[in-house]
Amino acid sequence: MESMNQMEVVGRIRADLMSLTGTRMRLRANMGRSKIVEREGVLEETHPSLFVVKVEEKRERTARVSYSYVDVLTGTVELTHPDSGDSVFPWLN
């Protein structure tokens, strides 16, 4: 990964997520001020600068949350497989 610039890494993250559309995953997002949100959901859409995950809320409700690919690059958002706990991007670590 040392030889890739940030734009190439963001492009690879986007490409990997495009191939995972419809896949169930666990996300952990650092919302600042010591607030960390952990949710599980399905990757619903990818767009040029962000991706959308449909997550389960309390009482069988769903919500859609979106994050940028840069959030993944900086570690603000971590995506893992719900069963194994392995990172969706093992090459990024």
WOLINBEL-V342859 format. One record per helix or strand. SS is the DSSP state (H for helix, E for strand). FROM is the first residue (numbers start at 1). TO is the last residue. If there is no record, write none. Layout:
SS,FROM,TO
SS,FROM,TO
This chain:
H,6,19
E,24,30
E,36,46
E,50,56
H,58,60
E,62,68
H,69,74
E,77,80
E,87,87
H,90,92
